[in-house]
């Protein structure tokens, strides 16, 4: 059992050490460029959202994007948001 723990520890150590090798640099570069591209895409989407006066802040928009990516129907999501806003406004007016 001690030998397998030692072996497992070495595997973990080797993985960590290979992070600095050339093999992972290309993956890191791809990862970094994908992150940059995703941020630029979101910034453009947020700009469009502001132009369309959606009233969504960046966090709300990001949540909507994640929901759509996971299969939520965009029109149904928009309907829910509009209904929540109506309900919220009605509650505020009652107070």
For each residue, the residues with C-beta under 8 A, 3 or more apart:
1: 4 5
2: 5 6
3: 6 7
4: 1 7 8
5: 1 2 8 9
6: 2 3 9 10
7: 3 4 10 11
8: 4 5 11 12
9: 5 6 12 13
10: 6 7 13 14
11: 7 8 14 15
12: 8 9 15 16
13: 9 10 16 17
14: 10 11 17 18
15: 11 12 18 19
16: 12 13 19
17: 13 14 20 21
18: 14 15 21 23 24
19: 15 16 24
20: 17 24
21: 17 18 24 25
22: 25 26
23: 18 26 27
24: 18 19 20 21 27 28
25: 21 22 28 29
26: 22 23 29 30
27: 23 24 30 31
28: 24 25 31 32
29: 25 26 32 33
30: 26 27 33 34
31: 27 28 34 35
32: 28 29 35 36
33: 29 30 36 37
34: 30 31 37 38
35: 31 32 38 39
36: 32 33 39 40
37: 33 34 40 41
38: 34 35 41 42
39: 35 36 42 43
40: 36 37 43 44
41: 37 38 44 45
42: 38 39 45 46 61 62 65
43: 39 40 46 47
44: 40 41 47 48
45: 41 42 48 49 61 65
46: 42 43 49 50 58 61
47: 43 44 50 51
48: 44 45 51 52
49: 45 46 52 54 56 61
50: 46 47 53 54
51: 47 48
52: 48 49
53: 50
54: 49 50 61
55: 85
56: 49 60 61 64 81
57: 60 61
58: 46 61 62
59: 62 63
60: 56 57 63 64
61: 42 45 46 49 54 56 57 58 64 65
62: 42 58 59 65 66
63: 59 60 66 67
64: 56 60 61 67 68 77 81
65: 42 45 61 62 68 69
66: 62 63 69 70
67: 63 64 70 72 77
68: 64 65 71 72 74 77
69: 65 66
70: 66 67
71: 68
72: 67 68 76 77
73: 76 77
74: 68 77 78
75: 78 79
76: 72 73 79 80
77: 64 67 68 72 73 74 80 81
78: 74 75 81 82
79: 75 76 82 83
80: 76 77 83 84
81: 56 64 77 78 84 85
82: 78 79 85 86
83: 79 80 86 87
84: 80 81 87 88
85: 55 81 82 88 89
86: 82 83 89 90
87: 83 84 90 91
88: 84 85 91 92
89: 85 86 92 93
90: 86 87 93 94
91: 87 88 94 95
92: 88 89 95
93: 89 90
94: 90 91
95: 91 92
